[in-house]
Amino acid sequence: MEEKTNEYAASWSEFVYIETAEYIIKGYVHMPKIVKKSRLLTEILNTTKQFIAVTDCQMESKISPQKEIEKHDFIEVNISSILIMRPINE
């Protein structure tokens, strides 16, 4: 698990793989440091919010695999669309 030192310095961050019906997304998710670091992904998925922020990410289309991989500084993902979310150990 990597801790970022930018504007998210007051939060834990985790590099994750997120799969939805249409996309494979790899990027960083963040939670305030008031949450235990070991429960980061559980807390994100069990939040009452509808969307999670993903930073420094890339999106690969599952529907059109020939489409170029998109890179974004920031996206929001609807939690109800997530099929799988797991940490990526670099």
C-alpha positions in Angstrom: 0.0 0.0 0.0 1.5 3.3 -1.0 0.9 6.6 0.8 0.8 9.6 -1.6 2.4 12.9 -0.6 0.3 15.3 -2.6 -3.0 17.0 -1.8 -4.2 13.7 -0.3 -1.5 13.7 2.4 -4.2 13.5 5.1 -5.6 10.3 3.6 -4.6 6.7 2.9 -4.3 5.7 -0.7 -4.4 2.4 -2.4 -3.5 1.4 -6.0 -6.5 -0.7 -7.1 -8.0 -2.7 -9.9 -11.7 -1.9 -10.4 -13.8 -3.9 -12.9 -17.3 -2.8 -14.0 -19.5 -4.2 -16.8 -17.9 -1.9 -19.3 -14.4 -0.9 -18.0 -11.3 -2.1 -16.3 -9.9 0.8 -14.2 -6.5 1.0 -12.5 -5.8 3.9 -10.2 -5.7 5.3 -6.6 -8.6 5.4 -4.2 -8.4 7.5 -1.0 -9.9 7.6 2.4 -9.3 9.9 5.4 -6.7 8.7 7.9 -9.4 8.4 10.5 -10.1 5.0 8.9 -7.8 2.0 9.7 -5.4 1.5 6.8 -6.1 -2.3 6.8 -9.8 -1.7 6.2 -9.5 0.9 3.4 -11.2 -1.0 0.6 -13.9 -2.3 2.9 -14.7 1.2 4.1 -14.8 2.5 0.6 -17.3 -0.2 -0.6 -19.5 0.1 2.5 -19.8 3.9 2.5 -23.1 5.6 2.1 -21.8 7.6 -0.8 -22.8 6.7 -4.3 -19.5 7.5 -6.0 -15.8 7.0 -5.2 -13.0 9.1 -6.5 -10.2 7.5 -8.4 -7.0 9.5 -9.2 -4.1 9.0 -11.6 -6.0 6.3 -13.4 -6.4 4.5 -16.7 -9.6 3.0 -18.2 -9.6 0.1 -20.6 -12.9 -0.6 -22.4 -14.1 -4.2 -22.1 -16.8 -3.6 -24.8 -14.3 -2.2 -27.4 -10.9 -3.7 -26.4 -9.3 -2.2 -29.6 -10.0 1.3 -28.2 -7.0 3.2 -26.8 -6.6 3.1 -23.0 -7.8 6.4 -21.5 -5.7 8.1 -18.9 -7.3 10.5 -16.4 -6.1 12.6 -13.4 -9.5 12.1 -11.7 -12.7 10.2 -12.3 -15.7 9.2 -10.1 -17.0 5.6 -10.2 -20.5 4.7 -9.2 -20.1 2.2 -6.4 -23.1 0.1 -7.5 -21.4 -0.5 -10.9 -18.3 -2.1 -9.3 -18.1 -5.9 -9.9 -14.6 -6.3 -8.5 -12.2 -4.0 -6.6 -8.9 -5.3 -5.3 -5.5 -3.9 -4.4 -2.7 -4.1 -7.0 0.6 -4.9 -5.4 3.3 -3.2 -7.5 
